[in-house]
Amino acid sequence: MGDISENGIRFLLELYKRCGGNPAVTFSMFEIGQDLGLEREKSGAVGEELIGWGLVEVRTLSGGVAIAESGIERARQLSGEIASPDDRRIRLGADPVLDEAGRNAVDRLVSRLKSNIEDLGLGFDRLSEIMADLKSIEAQLSSPRPKTALVKEGFRSMIEVLNAAGAAQQSRELRDLLGE
């Protein structure tokens, strides 16, 4: 894989950053390329290069792409990040305090939600409610003993808002972490 172009590496790392390591999230390869200073044609060529390497998957005919599992692994290698447990397999249990794996999974999920919240098109009230729930969860994460029940309730509250807003993917991620 040493033959990936410099723009390909930059594109892959940007896609990885945006999706937070979640292969279910779709982005426009042209928007990513534009943000990297690439023209539309070059963005398409870089996207196709990464698709050819099996690092990125096509999701829509209009240029929607998602990072593949191999792309996540490669991006982690390129960025020097230590591979973490697969968040989709982690469930918050009944323990009163989050364990380290749960804390890390919650932290990553909160980061992904915060970075993608603008794309959900939420109205002011729904956005305010989600942000309040996120702040409550972050407050728990700052505790030396984050309470599992409080984190779960924050996520449950967010699920209701996300469902009402039609944000099924984000709602599904939260339900997966809750094991519901």
C-alpha positions as a Markdown table, in Angstrom:
| # | Residue | x | y | z |
|---|---|---|---|---|
| 1 | Met | 0.0 | 0.0 | 0.0 |
| 2 | Gly | 3.0 | 2.3 | -0.2 |
| 3 | Asp | 1.7 | 3.5 | -3.6 |
| 4 | Ile | -1.1 | 5.7 | -2.3 |
| 5 | Ser | -0.7 | 9.2 | -3.5 |
| 6 | Glu | 0.0 | 12.1 | -1.0 |
| 7 | Asn | -3.5 | 13.5 | -1.9 |
| 8 | Gly | -4.9 | 10.0 | -1.3 |
| 9 | Ile | -3.4 | 9.8 | 2.2 |
| 10 | Arg | -4.7 | 13.3 | 3.0 |
| 11 | Phe | -8.1 | 12.4 | 1.7 |
| 12 | Leu | -8.2 | 9.1 | 3.7 |
| 13 | Leu | -7.2 | 10.8 | 6.9 |
| 14 | Glu | -9.8 | 13.6 | 6.4 |
| 15 | Leu | -12.5 | 11.0 | 5.7 |
| 16 | Tyr | -11.4 | 9.0 | 8.8 |
| 17 | Lys | -11.5 | 12.2 | 11.0 |
| 18 | Arg | -14.9 | 13.2 | 9.7 |
| 19 | Cys | -16.5 | 9.8 | 10.2 |
| 20 | Gly | -14.9 | 9.1 | 13.6 |
| 21 | Gly | -14.0 | 5.6 | 12.5 |
| 22 | Asn | -17.6 | 4.8 | 11.7 |
| 23 | Pro | -18.0 | 3.0 | 8.3 |
| 24 | Ala | -21.7 | 3.6 | 8.2 |
| 25 | Val | -21.3 | 7.4 | 7.7 |
| 26 | Thr | -21.4 | 8.7 | 4.1 |
| 27 | Phe | -19.7 | 11.9 | 2.9 |
| 28 | Ser | -19.3 | 13.6 | -0.5 |
| 29 | Met | -15.9 | 12.9 | -2.0 |
| 30 | Phe | -16.1 | 16.2 | -3.7 |
| 31 | Glu | -16.7 | 18.2 | -0.5 |
| 32 | Ile | -13.8 | 16.5 | 1.2 |
| 33 | Gly | -11.6 | 17.2 | -1.8 |
| 34 | Gln | -12.7 | 20.8 | -1.9 |
| 35 | Asp | -11.9 | 21.2 | 1.8 |
| 36 | Leu | -8.4 | 19.8 | 1.0 |
| 37 | Gly | -8.0 | 22.4 | -1.8 |
| 38 | Leu | -8.6 | 19.9 | -4.7 |
| 39 | Glu | -10.7 | 20.7 | -7.7 |
| 40 | Arg | -13.7 | 18.5 | -8.4 |
| 41 | Glu | -12.0 | 16.4 | -11.1 |
| 42 | Lys | -9.0 | 15.8 | -8.9 |
| 43 | Ser | -11.3 | 14.9 | -5.9 |
| 44 | Gly | -13.0 | 12.3 | -8.0 |
| 45 | Ala | -9.7 | 10.8 | -9.2 |
| 46 | Val | -8.4 | 10.6 | -5.6 |
| 47 | Gly | -11.7 | 9.1 | -4.4 |
| 48 | Glu | -11.4 | 6.5 | -7.2 |
| 49 | Glu | -7.8 | 5.7 | -6.3 |
| 50 | Leu | -8.9 | 4.9 | -2.7 |
| 51 | Ile | -11.9 | 2.9 | -3.9 |
| 52 | Gly | -9.4 | 0.9 | -6.1 |
| 53 | Trp | -7.3 | 0.2 | -3.0 |
| 54 | Gly | -10.4 | -1.0 | -1.1 |
| 55 | Leu | -10.0 | 1.7 | 1.5 |
| 56 | Val | -13.2 | 3.6 | 0.5 |
| 57 | Glu | -16.6 | 2.4 | -0.6 |
| 58 | Val | -19.0 | 4.0 | -3.0 |
| 59 | Arg | -22.4 | 4.7 | -1.4 |
| 60 | Thr | -24.1 | 7.0 | -3.9 |
| 61 | Leu | -23.9 | 7.6 | -7.6 |
| 62 | Ser | -23.4 | 11.3 | -6.9 |
| 63 | Gly | -20.0 | 10.8 | -5.2 |
| 64 | Gly | -21.1 | 9.7 | -1.7 |
| 65 | Val | -18.4 | 7.6 | -0.1 |
| 66 | Ala | -17.7 | 5.9 | 3.2 |
| 67 | Ile | -14.6 | 4.6 | 4.7 |
| 68 | Ala | -14.1 | 0.8 | 4.5 |
| 69 | Glu | -12.9 | -1.3 | 7.5 |
| 70 | Ser | -9.5 | -1.6 | 5.7 |
| 71 | Gly | -9.5 | 2.2 | 5.3 |
| 72 | Ile | -10.1 | 2.6 | 9.1 |
| 73 | Glu | -7.1 | 0.3 | 9.8 |
| 74 | Arg | -4.9 | 2.1 | 7.3 |
| 75 | Ala | -5.9 | 5.6 | 8.6 |
| 76 | Arg | -5.1 | 4.5 | 12.1 |
| 77 | Gln | -1.7 | 3.3 | 10.9 |
| 78 | Leu | -1.0 | 6.5 | 9.0 |
| 79 | Ser | -2.0 | 8.7 | 11.9 |
| 80 | Gly | -0.1 | 6.6 | 14.5 |
| 81 | Glu | -3.3 | 5.9 | 16.4 |
| 82 | Ile | -3.5 | 2.7 | 18.3 |
| 83 | Ala | -6.4 | 0.7 | 17.2 |
| 84 | Ser | -9.2 | 0.7 | 19.8 |
| 85 | Pro | -11.8 | -1.9 | 20.4 |
| 86 | Asp | -14.6 | -1.9 | 17.8 |
| 87 | Asp | -17.1 | 0.5 | 19.3 |
| 88 | Arg | -20.0 | -1.3 | 17.6 |
| 89 | Arg | -19.3 | -4.3 | 19.9 |
| 90 | Ile | -19.1 | -2.4 | 23.1 |
| 91 | Arg | -22.3 | -2.2 | 25.2 |
| 92 | Leu | -22.8 | -0.2 | 28.3 |
| 93 | Gly | -23.6 | -2.8 | 31.0 |
| 94 | Ala | -25.3 | -2.7 | 34.3 |
| 95 | Asp | -22.2 | -1.8 | 36.3 |
| 96 | Pro | -22.7 | 1.4 | 38.3 |
| 97 | Val | -19.5 | 3.0 | 36.9 |
| 98 | Leu | -18.3 | 2.9 | 33.3 |
| 99 | Asp | -15.3 | 0.8 | 32.7 |
| 100 | Glu | -12.4 | 2.0 | 30.6 |
| 101 | Ala | -13.6 | 0.5 | 27.3 |
| 102 | Gly | -17.1 | 2.0 | 27.9 |
| 103 | Arg | -15.7 | 5.4 | 28.8 |
| 104 | Asn | -13.6 | 5.4 | 25.6 |
| 105 | Ala | -16.5 | 4.3 | 23.4 |
| 106 | Val | -18.8 | 7.0 | 24.9 |
| 107 | Asp | -16.1 | 9.6 | 24.5 |
| 108 | Arg | -15.6 | 8.7 | 20.8 |
| 109 | Leu | -19.4 | 8.6 | 20.1 |
| 110 | Val | -19.9 | 12.0 | 21.8 |
| 111 | Ser | -17.1 | 13.4 | 19.6 |
| 112 | Arg | -18.6 | 12.0 | 16.4 |
| 113 | Leu | -22.1 | 13.4 | 17.4 |
| 114 | Lys | -20.7 | 16.8 | 18.1 |
| 115 | Ser | -18.7 | 16.9 | 14.8 |
| 116 | Asn | -21.8 | 15.9 | 12.8 |
| 117 | Ile | -24.5 | 17.7 | 14.7 |
| 118 | Glu | -24.8 | 20.5 | 12.1 |
| 119 | Asp | -25.5 | 18.1 | 9.3 |
| 120 | Leu | -28.6 | 16.8 | 11.0 |
| 121 | Gly | -30.7 | 19.9 | 10.3 |
| 122 | Leu | -32.2 | 20.1 | 13.7 |
| 123 | Gly | -34.3 | 23.0 | 14.8 |
| 124 | Phe | -33.2 | 25.2 | 17.6 |
| 125 | Asp | -35.1 | 23.4 | 20.4 |
| 126 | Arg | -34.0 | 20.0 | 19.3 |
| 127 | Leu | -30.4 | 21.2 | 18.9 |
| 128 | Ser | -30.5 | 22.8 | 22.3 |
| 129 | Glu | -31.8 | 19.6 | 23.9 |
| 130 | Ile | -29.1 | 17.4 | 22.2 |
| 131 | Met | -26.4 | 19.8 | 23.2 |
| 132 | Ala | -27.6 | 19.8 | 26.8 |
| 133 | Asp | -27.6 | 16.0 | 26.8 |
| 134 | Leu | -24.1 | 15.9 | 25.3 |
| 135 | Lys | -22.9 | 18.3 | 28.0 |
| 136 | Ser | -24.4 | 16.1 | 30.7 |
| 137 | Ile | -22.6 | 13.1 | 29.3 |
| 138 | Glu | -19.3 | 15.0 | 29.0 |
| 139 | Ala | -19.7 | 16.0 | 32.7 |
| 140 | Gln | -20.0 | 12.4 | 33.6 |
| 141 | Leu | -16.9 | 11.5 | 31.5 |
| 142 | Ser | -14.9 | 14.2 | 33.4 |
| 143 | Ser | -15.8 | 12.4 | 36.7 |
| 144 | Pro | -13.3 | 9.9 | 38.1 |
| 145 | Arg | -16.3 | 7.5 | 38.4 |
| 146 | Pro | -18.7 | 8.2 | 35.5 |
| 147 | Lys | -22.1 | 6.8 | 36.3 |
| 148 | Thr | -23.4 | 4.4 | 33.7 |
| 149 | Ala | -27.0 | 5.1 | 34.4 |
| 150 | Leu | -26.7 | 8.8 | 33.9 |
| 151 | Val | -24.8 | 8.3 | 30.6 |
| 152 | Lys | -27.5 | 5.8 | 29.4 |
| 153 | Glu | -30.3 | 8.2 | 30.3 |
| 154 | Gly | -28.6 | 11.0 | 28.4 |
| 155 | Phe | -28.3 | 8.8 | 25.3 |
| 156 | Arg | -31.9 | 7.7 | 25.7 |
| 157 | Ser | -33.0 | 11.3 | 25.7 |
| 158 | Met | -31.0 | 11.9 | 22.6 |
| 159 | Ile | -32.5 | 8.9 | 20.8 |
| 160 | Glu | -36.0 | 10.4 | 21.2 |
| 161 | Val | -34.8 | 13.7 | 19.7 |
| 162 | Leu | -32.9 | 12.1 | 16.9 |
| 163 | Asn | -35.8 | 9.8 | 16.0 |
| 164 | Ala | -38.1 | 12.8 | 15.9 |
| 165 | Ala | -35.6 | 14.6 | 13.6 |
| 166 | Gly | -35.3 | 11.6 | 11.2 |
| 167 | Ala | -31.6 | 11.0 | 12.2 |
| 168 | Ala | -31.9 | 7.2 | 12.1 |
| 169 | Gln | -28.2 | 6.4 | 11.7 |
| 170 | Gln | -27.2 | 8.4 | 14.8 |
| 171 | Ser | -30.1 | 7.0 | 16.8 |
| 172 | Arg | -29.0 | 3.4 | 15.8 |
| 173 | Glu | -25.4 | 4.1 | 17.0 |
| 174 | Leu | -26.8 | 5.1 | 20.4 |
| 175 | Arg | -29.1 | 2.2 | 20.6 |
| 176 | Asp | -26.2 | -0.2 | 19.7 |
| 177 | Leu | -24.1 | 1.2 | 22.5 |
| 178 | Leu | -27.0 | 0.9 | 24.9 |
| 179 | Gly | -27.6 | -2.7 | 23.7 |
| 180 | Glu | -31.2 | -1.8 | 22.8 |
